[in-house]
Amino acid sequence: MNTGMDSDNAGTTSTCQRPGFAPKIAYILLWFPLSSETFIFREVKSLLALGLPIQVYTMYGESLAGCSAEMRAFPGPVRHYGIMVTLSVLAAFFRALMRRPHNVIALLREGFFHKMRDVEALGENLWCFMAGFLLAEHCRDQNITLIHACWANGPATAAWVASHLTGIPFAFTGRAGDVYPEDGLLREKSRDAIFVRTNNLANVRWLRQFCPHDQADKIHLVYNSLTFVGDAQISPREERSDDVFRILAVGRFARTKGFPELFSALARLRRERLPVRLTLVGDGRWRGRLLRQLRRMRLRDIVDMPGFIPHDEILAFMRSHDLLVVPSVVHSNGDRDGIPNVIMEALVCGLPVVATDVNGIPEVIRNNETGLLVPQRNPTAMADALRRMLENRERARSMAEAGKALVKQMFDSKKNITMLRNLYISHCVAGGDA
C-alpha cells in the first residue's frame, strides 16, 4: 500500500508473509452489535467460526436496544469507544503529533477539513478521524494485520487514519447511504485502500469512479449472507380464514424508503375496494411525518405500525402476511438503498415481493420472474403491481419460489463467507508487497 505518508511502524505489514501466519482482522463500525445490522453480526460470527481472528472496534459506545438475545449474548471480542474515551483519543493524537508531526499535519490537511454532505456526516467524520489515532495504537498493540471498515463513511475514515499512522493495510465495504451521496473523503479512502468490497453489482460501477484509473480492479463484489438461519427458512406460512390481503413493509422511517409513495398506492387500492391492510414495521425520525400523512389520507384504520421489531421476531410477520412491498426511492441528494436485506429474508421464507427498481434491487427482484418490479415514485404502478400479486396467488407463489432459489444461490452463507475470508487473507498477504 502506497499511502504517500510515513508510518510509525513501517515493518508491520511484512509480518503477513511469515510461514503459517494467521492474519488478524480489525472490524471497524460505529456500533456493534446493532439491531438493524444483523447481516454484519452474522458475518462476524461466521468468520470467527471459520477460524479467522477478528477484533471489533466501535467508534461509538454500546447500543443494545432492540438487539436479539443472540446479539446480546455475543461474547466478543469488541472494544467500544464513544464519549468515554475522549481523553484517550486526545492523548493518542498528541502522542502521534509529538512523534511524527509532519505525518499528522499532512493527515489533518488532507482529511480533517473536508466538506461533508451534512452536519451529521461532518460530526461523525471528525470524531472518527480523531478516534483513528487511538485505533492506530490499539491495532498496533493487538498485532492487527488488516484494518477493515464495514462502512465507507466514518468507520472508513478511522481506518484510513490508523492505516496511515501504522502502515497496516486497510480496506472498506461500501454499501448504500455511506457511498450515496459520496462521502467527502471517499476518493482519498478509495485511493489508499488495499481493496474495496461492496455487496451489490450496481455499487461496483459507482465505486470504480472514485479509484485511480489503474486500480479499477480493486473493487470486489461479495454479496451479503442470509440472515435467517435454521428453521426460519422452512417454517410454514400461517393460514387465515378472512379475505383481507395483508401487506408487509419493513424499514427505517427515512427518506430513502418510499413509504409516502406506498401510502398513495394503498389509498388507490382502497378506492378500488380491494380489501387490504398494511403492517409497517420500523421506526425513525420520519415517524411523526408518516403518521400525519396517514391521518391526512384517512388511512390510519388500515395501517398498523407496531414500531421497531427485533430481527428474531420479524419471521412471525412474514408468516402472517401475503406479500412484502419495498418502495425504495432515490433521494434528491443521491442517497439510496443497496439491496435491502428484508427482500432476501422474505423470499427465503416464500413471501412474494413487490419492489422498486432502485440500485441493486433488480439483481434480486427480476420482473415477472422472482417478483414484480416497478418504477420508483410511481404509486399507480405500485398499486397495479400489488393488485396483480394479491389477486393471482398461484403466480405470486411461483415467483416467490423462484426468488427463494435465486436468493439461496446468490446469498449462500457458506459460499459468501468463504469468499470474504479468502479476500481478506489474500490481500493481507499481498499487503506485505504493496
C-alpha positions as CSV (number, residue, x, y, z in Angstrom):
1,M,0.0,0.0,0.0
2,N,1.4,3.4,-1.0
3,T,-0.1,5.9,1.4
4,G,2.1,8.8,0.5
5,M,2.9,9.3,4.2
6,D,5.4,7.8,6.6
7,S,4.1,5.3,9.1
8,D,5.2,4.9,12.7
9,N,5.8,1.2,12.1
10,A,6.8,0.6,8.5
11,G,7.6,-3.0,9.1
12,T,4.1,-4.0,10.3
13,T,2.7,-5.4,7.0
14,S,5.7,-7.6,6.4
15,T,4.6,-9.9,9.2
16,C,1.7,-11.1,6.9
17,Q,4.3,-13.1,5.0
18,R,5.5,-15.3,7.8
19,P,5.0,-19.0,7.1
20,G,1.9,-20.3,8.8
21,F,0.9,-16.7,9.9
22,A,-2.8,-16.3,10.7
23,P,-3.9,-12.7,9.8
24,K,-5.8,-10.8,12.5
25,I,-8.5,-8.5,11.2
26,A,-9.8,-5.4,12.9
27,Y,-13.5,-4.7,12.1
28,I,-14.4,-1.1,12.4
29,L,-18.0,0.1,12.9
30,L,-20.0,2.8,14.6
31,W,-21.9,0.3,16.7
32,F,-21.7,-3.4,17.3
33,P,-23.9,-5.4,17.6
34,L,-26.6,-3.1,16.2
35,S,-30.2,-4.3,15.9
36,S,-30.5,-3.1,12.3
37,E,-27.2,-4.7,11.1
38,T,-27.9,-8.4,11.6
39,F,-26.1,-9.1,8.3
40,I,-22.8,-7.7,9.8
41,F,-23.4,-9.6,13.0
42,R,-23.8,-12.9,11.1
43,E,-20.7,-12.0,9.0
44,V,-18.5,-11.6,12.1
45,K,-19.8,-14.8,13.8
46,S,-19.3,-16.8,10.6
47,L,-15.8,-15.5,10.1
48,L,-14.9,-16.3,13.6
49,A,-16.3,-19.8,13.2
50,L,-14.0,-20.3,10.2
51,G,-11.1,-19.6,12.4
52,L,-10.3,-16.0,11.3
53,P,-9.3,-13.9,14.3
54,I,-11.4,-10.7,14.4
55,Q,-11.2,-7.8,16.8
56,V,-14.2,-5.5,16.6
57,Y,-13.8,-1.8,17.3
58,T,-16.8,0.5,17.5
59,M,-16.4,4.3,17.2
60,Y,-19.4,4.9,19.4
61,G,-20.4,3.3,22.7
62,E,-22.5,0.2,23.3
63,S,-26.1,0.2,21.9
64,L,-28.1,-3.0,22.5
65,A,-31.6,-1.5,22.2
66,G,-33.7,-3.8,20.0
67,C,-31.0,-6.4,19.8
68,S,-32.0,-10.1,19.8
69,A,-31.0,-12.4,22.6
70,E,-28.3,-13.9,20.4
71,M,-26.8,-10.4,19.8
72,R,-26.9,-9.6,23.5
73,A,-25.1,-12.8,24.3
74,F,-22.2,-12.2,21.8
75,P,-19.0,-12.7,23.8
76,G,-16.8,-10.5,21.7
77,P,-14.1,-9.5,21.2
78,V,-15.5,-6.0,21.0
79,R,-13.8,-2.8,22.1
80,H,-16.2,0.3,22.3
81,Y,-15.0,3.9,22.0
82,G,-17.5,6.7,22.4
83,I,-17.5,9.7,24.6
84,M,-15.9,7.8,27.5
85,V,-12.6,7.6,25.6
86,T,-12.4,11.3,24.6
87,L,-9.4,12.0,26.7
88,S,-7.7,8.8,25.5
89,V,-8.3,9.9,21.9
90,L,-6.8,13.3,22.5
91,A,-3.8,11.8,24.3
92,A,-3.2,9.4,21.3
93,F,-3.5,12.4,18.9
94,F,-0.8,14.4,20.8
95,R,1.4,11.3,21.1
96,A,1.3,10.9,17.4
97,L,1.8,14.7,16.9
98,M,5.0,14.6,19.0
99,R,6.4,11.5,17.3
100,R,5.6,12.4,13.7
101,P,4.4,16.0,13.4
102,H,4.8,16.2,9.6
103,N,2.8,13.0,9.2
104,V,0.0,14.2,11.4
105,I,-0.2,17.6,9.9
106,A,-0.4,16.1,6.4
107,L,-3.3,13.9,7.6
108,L,-5.1,16.9,9.1
109,R,-4.7,18.9,5.8
110,E,-6.0,16.0,3.7
111,G,-8.7,14.6,5.8
112,F,-9.9,16.7,8.7
113,F,-11.3,19.7,6.9
114,H,-13.1,18.1,4.1
115,K,-16.6,19.2,3.2
116,M,-19.2,16.6,4.1
117,R,-22.8,16.1,2.9
118,D,-24.4,17.5,6.0
119,V,-23.8,18.4,9.7
120,E,-24.4,14.9,11.0
121,A,-21.9,13.4,8.5
122,L,-19.4,16.1,9.4
123,G,-19.6,15.4,13.1
124,E,-19.3,11.6,12.5
125,N,-16.2,12.1,10.3
126,L,-14.4,14.5,12.6
127,W,-14.9,12.1,15.6
128,C,-13.9,9.1,13.6
129,F,-10.8,10.9,12.2
130,M,-9.7,11.7,15.7
131,A,-10.6,8.2,17.0
132,G,-8.3,6.9,14.3
133,F,-5.3,8.0,16.4
134,L,-6.4,5.8,19.3
135,L,-7.4,3.0,16.9
136,A,-3.8,3.1,15.5
137,E,-2.3,2.4,18.9
138,H,-4.8,-0.4,19.6
139,C,-4.2,-2.1,16.2
140,R,-0.5,-1.9,16.7
141,D,-0.8,-3.4,20.2
142,Q,-3.1,-6.1,19.1
143,N,-0.9,-7.1,16.1
144,I,-3.6,-6.4,13.6
145,T,-2.6,-7.2,10.1
146,L,-5.6,-5.8,8.2
147,I,-8.0,-3.0,9.2
148,H,-11.4,-3.3,7.6
149,A,-14.2,-0.7,7.9
150,C,-17.7,-2.2,7.4
151,W,-19.0,1.2,6.1
152,A,-17.4,3.7,3.8
153,N,-18.1,6.8,5.8
154,G,-16.9,7.4,9.4
155,P,-15.6,3.9,10.1
156,A,-13.5,4.0,6.9
157,T,-12.2,7.4,7.9
158,A,-10.9,6.0,11.2
159,A,-9.4,3.0,9.4
160,W,-7.7,5.3,6.9
161,V,-6.1,7.4,9.6
162,A,-5.0,4.3,11.6
163,S,-3.5,2.8,8.4
164,H,-1.5,5.9,7.6
165,L,-0.1,6.0,11.2
166,T,0.8,2.4,11.4
167,G,1.4,1.1,7.8
168,I,-1.1,-1.6,8.4
169,P,-3.2,-2.0,5.2
170,F,-6.8,-1.1,5.3
171,A,-9.9,-1.8,3.3
172,F,-13.6,-0.9,3.5
173,T,-17.0,-2.0,2.4
174,G,-19.3,0.4,0.5
175,R,-23.0,-0.4,0.8
176,A,-25.7,2.2,0.4
177,G,-26.1,5.6,2.2
178,D,-22.4,5.5,3.1
179,V,-21.5,6.0,-0.6
180,Y,-24.6,7.7,-1.9
181,P,-24.1,10.7,-2.0
182,E,-20.3,10.2,-1.8
183,D,-18.5,10.9,1.5
184,G,-16.2,13.9,1.3
185,L,-13.2,11.6,1.7
186,L,-14.4,8.7,-0.5
187,R,-11.9,9.4,-3.2
188,E,-8.9,9.5,-0.8
189,K,-10.1,6.4,1.0
190,S,-10.7,4.5,-2.3
191,R,-7.2,5.6,-3.5
192,D,-5.4,4.3,-0.4
193,A,-7.5,1.2,0.4
194,I,-5.8,-2.1,-0.5
195,F,-9.2,-3.2,-1.7
196,V,-12.9,-2.1,-1.6
197,R,-15.7,-4.6,-1.1
198,T,-19.3,-4.0,-2.0
199,N,-22.4,-6.1,-1.7
200,N,-24.2,-5.4,-4.9
201,L,-23.3,-5.1,-8.6
202,A,-24.7,-1.6,-9.0
203,N,-22.2,-0.3,-6.5
204,V,-19.2,-1.8,-8.3
205,R,-19.8,0.6,-11.2
206,W,-20.4,3.5,-8.8
207,L,-17.3,2.9,-6.7
208,R,-14.9,2.4,-9.6
209,Q,-15.1,6.1,-10.5
210,F,-13.5,7.0,-7.1
211,C,-10.5,4.8,-7.7
212,P,-7.4,5.8,-9.6
213,H,-7.7,4.8,-13.3
214,D,-5.3,1.9,-12.9
215,Q,-7.0,0.5,-9.8
216,A,-10.5,-0.3,-11.1
217,D,-10.0,-3.9,-10.3
218,K,-9.7,-3.2,-6.5
219,I,-13.5,-3.2,-6.3
220,H,-14.7,-6.7,-5.2
221,L,-18.3,-7.9,-5.2
222,V,-19.2,-10.2,-2.3
223,Y,-22.9,-10.4,-1.6
224,N,-24.2,-10.5,2.0
225,S,-25.1,-13.8,3.6
226,L,-28.6,-14.8,4.5
227,T,-29.6,-13.5,8.0
228,F,-32.3,-16.1,8.8
229,V,-30.8,-19.4,9.9
230,G,-32.1,-22.9,10.6
231,D,-35.8,-23.5,10.7
232,A,-36.5,-19.9,9.7
233,Q,-36.0,-20.8,6.1
234,I,-38.5,-23.7,6.1
235,S,-41.2,-22.7,8.5
236,P,-44.7,-22.9,7.1
237,R,-46.9,-19.9,6.3
238,E,-49.9,-19.2,8.5
239,E,-53.3,-19.9,7.1
240,R,-56.1,-17.4,7.7
241,S,-59.9,-17.6,7.2
242,D,-60.6,-13.9,6.4
243,D,-60.4,-12.4,2.9
244,V,-58.3,-9.3,3.8
245,F,-55.0,-9.0,1.9
246,R,-52.2,-8.3,4.3
247,I,-49.2,-6.3,3.0
248,L,-45.9,-6.0,4.9
249,A,-43.3,-3.3,4.7
250,V,-40.2,-3.2,6.9
251,G,-37.6,-0.5,7.2
252,R,-36.3,2.7,8.9
253,F,-38.6,5.6,8.7
254,A,-36.2,7.6,6.5
255,R,-36.2,9.5,3.2
256,T,-35.0,6.6,1.0
257,K,-37.7,4.1,2.0
258,G,-40.5,5.5,-0.1
259,F,-43.3,5.0,2.5
260,P,-45.2,8.2,1.4
261,E,-45.5,6.8,-2.1
262,L,-46.6,3.4,-0.6
263,F,-49.4,5.2,1.2
264,S,-50.6,6.8,-2.1
265,A,-50.6,3.3,-3.6
266,L,-52.6,2.0,-0.6
267,A,-55.1,4.8,-1.0
268,R,-55.6,3.9,-4.6
269,L,-56.3,0.2,-3.7
270,R,-58.8,1.3,-1.1
271,R,-60.6,3.5,-3.7
272,E,-60.7,0.4,-5.9
273,R,-62.3,-1.5,-3.0
274,L,-59.6,-4.1,-2.6
275,P,-59.6,-5.3,1.0
276,V,-56.1,-4.6,2.1
277,R,-54.3,-3.9,5.3
278,L,-50.7,-2.7,5.7
279,T,-48.3,-3.5,8.5
280,L,-45.4,-1.0,8.6
281,V,-42.6,-2.3,10.8
282,G,-39.9,0.1,11.9
283,D,-39.2,3.4,13.5
284,G,-37.1,6.5,12.9
285,R,-37.1,10.3,12.6
286,W,-39.9,10.3,10.0
287,R,-42.4,8.6,12.3
288,G,-44.4,11.8,13.0
289,R,-44.4,12.8,9.4
290,L,-45.7,9.4,8.3
291,L,-48.5,9.4,11.0
292,R,-49.6,12.9,9.8
293,Q,-49.8,11.7,6.2
294,L,-51.9,8.7,7.2
295,R,-54.3,10.8,9.1
296,R,-54.5,13.3,6.2
297,M,-55.2,10.5,3.7
298,R,-57.6,8.8,6.1
299,L,-55.7,5.5,6.1
300,R,-54.9,5.2,9.8
301,D,-57.6,2.5,10.2
302,I,-55.9,0.1,7.7
303,V,-52.3,0.7,8.7
304,D,-50.7,-1.0,11.7
305,M,-47.4,0.5,13.0
306,P,-46.0,-1.8,15.7
307,G,-42.7,0.1,15.9
308,F,-39.3,-1.5,15.7
309,I,-39.3,-5.3,15.9
310,P,-36.1,-7.3,16.8
311,H,-34.8,-9.3,13.9
312,D,-35.6,-12.6,15.5
313,E,-39.3,-11.6,15.7
314,I,-39.7,-10.5,12.1
315,L,-40.3,-14.1,10.9
316,A,-43.7,-14.1,12.6
317,F,-44.8,-11.1,10.5
318,M,-43.6,-12.8,7.3
319,R,-45.6,-15.9,8.1
320,S,-48.8,-14.0,8.6
321,H,-48.7,-11.7,5.6
322,D,-49.4,-12.2,1.9
323,L,-46.6,-10.2,0.4
324,L,-43.7,-7.8,1.1
325,V,-43.5,-4.4,-0.5
326,V,-40.2,-2.5,-0.8
327,P,-41.0,1.0,-2.2
328,S,-37.4,2.4,-2.0
329,V,-36.6,5.7,-3.7
330,V,-33.5,7.7,-4.6
331,H,-33.4,11.0,-2.6
332,S,-32.7,14.2,-4.4
333,N,-29.1,14.2,-3.0
334,G,-28.4,10.7,-4.3
335,D,-29.0,8.8,-1.1
336,R,-30.5,5.3,-1.7
337,D,-30.7,1.7,-0.6
338,G,-28.4,-1.0,-1.8
339,I,-30.3,-4.3,-1.7
340,P,-32.5,-4.2,1.4
341,N,-31.9,-7.4,3.3
342,V,-35.6,-7.7,4.1
343,I,-36.1,-8.7,0.4
344,M,-33.9,-11.8,0.8
345,E,-35.4,-12.6,4.1
346,A,-38.9,-12.5,2.6
347,L,-38.0,-14.7,-0.4
348,V,-36.2,-17.3,1.6
349,C,-39.4,-17.6,3.7
350,G,-41.6,-17.9,0.5
351,L,-43.1,-14.5,0.8
352,P,-43.8,-12.8,-2.6
353,V,-42.2,-9.4,-3.1
354,V,-43.1,-6.2,-5.0
355,A,-40.3,-3.6,-5.1
356,T,-39.0,-0.6,-6.9
357,D,-36.1,-0.6,-9.4
358,V,-33.6,1.2,-7.2
359,N,-29.9,0.5,-7.2
360,G,-29.2,-3.2,-6.6
361,I,-32.8,-4.4,-6.1
362,P,-33.2,-5.6,-9.7
363,E,-30.3,-8.0,-9.1
364,V,-32.7,-10.0,-6.9
365,I,-36.2,-8.9,-8.0
366,R,-36.3,-9.9,-11.7
367,N,-39.6,-8.6,-13.0
368,N,-42.2,-11.3,-13.5
369,E,-39.6,-14.0,-12.6
370,T,-38.8,-13.6,-8.9
371,G,-41.2,-10.8,-8.1
372,L,-42.7,-7.6,-9.5
373,L,-40.5,-4.6,-10.2
374,V,-42.0,-1.1,-10.6
375,P,-40.5,2.4,-11.2
376,Q,-39.7,4.4,-8.1
377,R,-42.1,7.2,-7.1
378,N,-44.9,5.8,-9.2
379,P,-47.8,5.0,-6.8
380,T,-50.1,4.0,-9.7
381,A,-47.6,1.4,-10.9
382,M,-47.1,0.2,-7.3
383,A,-50.8,-0.2,-6.8
384,D,-51.2,-2.1,-10.0
385,A,-48.4,-4.5,-9.1
386,L,-49.8,-5.1,-5.6
387,R,-53.2,-5.9,-7.1
388,R,-51.7,-8.3,-9.6
389,M,-49.7,-10.1,-6.9
390,L,-52.6,-10.3,-4.4
391,E,-55.3,-11.4,-6.9
392,N,-53.2,-14.1,-8.6
393,R,-51.9,-16.0,-5.6
394,E,-50.7,-19.0,-7.6
395,R,-48.5,-16.8,-9.8
396,A,-47.3,-14.9,-6.7
397,R,-46.2,-18.2,-5.0
398,S,-44.5,-19.3,-8.2
399,M,-42.4,-16.1,-8.3
400,A,-41.6,-16.4,-4.6
401,E,-40.3,-19.9,-5.1
402,A,-38.1,-18.8,-8.0
403,G,-36.9,-15.9,-5.8
404,K,-36.1,-18.3,-3.0
405,A,-34.0,-20.4,-5.3
406,L,-32.1,-17.4,-6.6
407,V,-31.5,-16.0,-3.1
408,K,-30.2,-19.2,-1.7
409,Q,-27.7,-19.3,-4.6
410,M,-26.7,-15.6,-4.5
411,F,-26.6,-15.2,-0.8
412,D,-25.4,-18.6,0.3
413,S,-23.8,-18.1,3.6
414,K,-21.1,-20.7,3.3
415,K,-20.0,-19.6,-0.2
416,N,-20.0,-15.8,0.5
417,I,-18.3,-16.0,3.9
418,T,-15.6,-18.2,2.4
419,M,-15.2,-15.7,-0.5
420,L,-14.9,-12.9,2.1
421,R,-12.4,-14.8,4.2
422,N,-10.3,-15.6,1.2
423,L,-10.4,-11.9,0.1
424,Y,-9.1,-10.8,3.5
425,I,-6.4,-13.4,3.7
426,S,-5.1,-12.9,0.1
427,H,-4.9,-9.1,0.4
428,C,-3.3,-9.3,3.8
429,V,-0.5,-11.3,2.3
430,A,-0.4,-9.0,-0.7
431,G,-0.2,-6.1,1.6
432,G,3.3,-7.0,2.5
433,D,4.5,-6.2,-1.0
434,A,2.3,-3.2,-1.6
